[in-house]
């Protein structure tokens, strides 16, 4: 076991979270409360998930329901980040997440690489949904920010006869592509800068370094596919005006 869960564990965890919030407050980044809430929610949610996941893994209907819950939370989180205004079409954020995750998970299940068992399907699907959610948020926010900042260029494109979709794409495409940078950097530097969770988890579970490396490579490449599809889809939704901010 990597960490022993005891009083010391709880104290150190609380100190680290307080330190993170303290730095945010000291730097006046405006997210100190969000930092504390995020840490508290993570602790509560992981306790609940740890208690529930055992039953979920043994029954297929519960397993599928849990996966749908993961997807729903990801859609809500991404939608509210990209489109903060209530009732403004935030649910469209589900399209890029589903477009990226569904075909990849489906292919993994159909080929037998990932069995339809909770112990395999939940972590793999969770990693991919999380990657798609992050790419959707970053891509959507960057594209919409760019359209607001360079509104005059969009109007100039329209004046030259470009369709609305094309004018928006010309302005937002480059900015949206920045959402791919975290995934690309993680893939480029794996093993040199960080040892990601899948690799460490496999080693702690008794797998050989070769097996752990193979699984981690598999996860990273699958993530790249999911994130590129998510960014391309959210860019298209922004260009078509499906994801837009109210003024």
Protein Blocks (a to p, Z undefined) as FASTA:
>chain_A
ZZacdfklmmmmmmmmmmmmmmmmmnonopmmmmmmmmmmmmmmmmmmmmmmmmmmmpmk
lmmmmmmmmmmmmmmmmmmmmmmpghilpmmmmmmmmmmmmmmmmmmmmnomaccbfklm
mmmmmmmmmmmmmmmmmmmmmmmmmmmmmmmmmmmmmmnopafklmmmmmmmmmmmmmmm
mmmmmmmmgojlmccfklmmmmmnopafklmmmmmmmmmmmmmmmmmmmmmmmmmmmmno
maccdZZ
